[in-house]
C-alpha cells in the first residue's frame, strides 16, 4: 500500500458526529391548552409552560392525553422593556411524550412537537 496516496485521500472514518442541539428556554408562561383527551372528549385547560424551543414545548396537565394527539396552545407573552404590549402566541403540535407526575398539582408531564405554523397577535384578555 502506498502511504503517500493514503494521506491524500479524505476520510471520515472515526470522525465524531456533532449533533446540532436546539436552544431550549425554561419559561414559566401562562398557557391555555385545548384538544381531545384520552376519552375522546374535547378539553380546554389553563396551565404553565415549563420549557419551549423551536420544536418542542413542555407543560403539566390534569387532562389525560394520548401520544400522537393534536393539541393547540395559546401563550401569553408579557410586556417587557423591549415589548410594549402583551402578545398572544398561538401554536399547535403533536404530543410526543407523556409522564405521570406523582405529588404534583397537575398529574401529567407532557411534551409537544410543535408544528411550523404559528400566529402572533395582540393579547386578548379573558383567554387565560
C-alpha positions in Angstrom: 0.0 0.0 0.0 1.3 3.4 -1.0 1.4 5.5 2.2 1.6 8.9 0.3 -1.6 8.1 -1.6 -3.4 7.2 1.6 -2.6 10.6 3.1 -4.1 12.4 0.2 -7.5 10.7 0.3 -10.0 12.3 2.6 -11.5 10.0 5.2 -14.4 10.4 7.7 -13.5 7.2 9.5 -13.6 7.7 13.2 -14.9 11.3 12.8 -17.2 12.2 15.6 -20.7 13.4 14.7 -21.6 16.7 16.2 -25.3 16.8 17.0 -26.9 20.1 16.4 -28.8 21.0 19.6 -31.6 23.4 19.6 -31.8 26.1 22.3 -34.5 25.4 25.0 -35.8 28.1 27.2 -37.1 27.3 30.6 -40.0 29.7 31.0 -43.0 29.9 33.2 -45.6 31.5 31.0 -49.4 31.1 31.3 -50.7 28.7 28.6 -54.1 27.6 27.5 -54.1 24.1 26.0 -57.0 22.5 24.1 -57.5 19.3 22.2 -59.1 15.9 22.6 -58.4 13.9 25.7 -57.9 10.1 26.1 -61.7 9.6 26.4 -62.4 11.3 23.0 -63.8 14.5 24.7 -62.7 18.0 23.9 -60.9 19.7 26.8 -59.5 23.2 27.5 -57.2 23.7 30.4 -55.0 26.5 31.8 -51.5 25.6 32.8 -48.0 27.0 33.0 -45.4 26.4 30.2 -42.3 24.8 31.6 -40.0 25.0 28.6 -40.1 25.8 24.9 -37.7 25.5 21.9 -38.3 26.0 18.2 -39.5 22.4 18.0 -41.0 21.4 21.4 -43.0 22.7 24.3 -43.4 21.1 27.8 -46.1 21.6 30.5 -48.2 19.7 33.0 -51.8 18.9 32.5 -54.8 17.5 34.5 -56.4 16.2 31.3 -55.4 12.7 30.3 -54.0 12.8 26.8 -52.6 10.2 24.4 -49.4 10.1 22.4 -50.0 11.3 18.9 -52.9 13.5 19.8 -53.0 17.1 18.4 -53.2 20.0 20.8 -53.4 23.8 20.4 -51.5 26.1 22.8 -52.1 29.8 23.4 -49.2 31.5 25.3 -49.3 34.9 26.9 -46.1 36.8 26.2 -45.8 39.6 28.8 -44.9 43.2 28.2 -41.2 43.9 28.7 -38.8 46.8 28.3 -38.4 45.9 24.6 -42.0 44.7 24.1 -44.6 47.5 24.5 -47.7 45.3 24.6 -48.7 41.8 25.8 -48.8 39.4 22.9 -50.6 36.1 22.4 -48.7 33.3 20.6 -50.9 30.5 19.2 -49.2 27.2 18.3 -50.3 23.6 17.6 -48.5 20.3 17.7 -48.5 16.6 18.4 -48.0 15.0 21.8 -44.7 13.0 21.7 -44.1 12.3 25.4 -46.4 11.8 28.5 -45.1 11.0 32.0 -47.1 10.6 35.3 -46.1 13.1 37.9 -46.6 11.9 41.5 -47.3 14.5 44.1 -47.7 17.4 41.6 -50.7 19.7 41.3 -51.2 18.6 37.6 -50.5 14.8 37.3 -49.1 14.6 33.8 -45.9 16.0 32.2 -46.5 16.5 28.5 -44.1 17.3 25.6 -45.5 18.5 22.3 -43.6 18.5 19.0 -44.6 21.9 17.5 -45.9 22.4 14.0 -44.1 25.1 11.9 -47.2 27.3 11.8 -47.9 29.8 14.5 -49.8 33.1 15.0 -48.7 36.1 17.0 -51.3 38.8 17.8 -52.2 41.4 20.4 -53.2 39.8 23.7 -56.9 39.3 24.2 -57.9 39.5 27.9 -60.1 36.7 29.4 -58.5 34.0 27.3 -56.3 32.7 30.1 
